[in-house]
Amino acid sequence: MNPFTRSALALVPLACTLTPLAAQTREYDQEEMAKSFAEMQAEPWFENGGWLLDFDAAKAEAEKTGKPIFAYFTRTYAY
């Protein structure tokens, strides 16, 4: 067995141990998230950016203009 295979096999128990921890979901305060999202939407970079928040509207605009949709997903407002 080559050293790389031996090293990779040694990591299997660690991966099996950490996988359930990574799969756990974190609960968020929905009111706090909504407040943070509203604050983010009031920022000048967001307010003046011409962003579309409705996917159907974005698809219609993309079809009308022949431009692709640029989607940016973030969770900066989530705690």
URJOTA-V654667 format. One record per residue. SS is DSSP state (h for helix, s for strand, l for the rest). Layout:
BEGIN
<<SS> <SS>>
END
This chain:
BEGIN
<<l> <l> <h> <h> <h> <h> <h> <h> <h> <h> <h> <h> <h> <h> <h> <h> <h> <h> <h> <h> <h> <h> <h> <l> <l> <l> <l> <l> <l> <h> <h> <h> <h> <h> <h> <h> <h> <h> <h> <h> <h> <l> <l> <h> <h> <h> <h> <l> <l> <l> <l> <l> <l> <l> <h> <h> <h> <h> <h> <h> <h> <h> <h> <h> <h> <l> <l> <l> <l> <l> <l> <l> <l> <l> <l> <l> <l> <l> <l>>
END
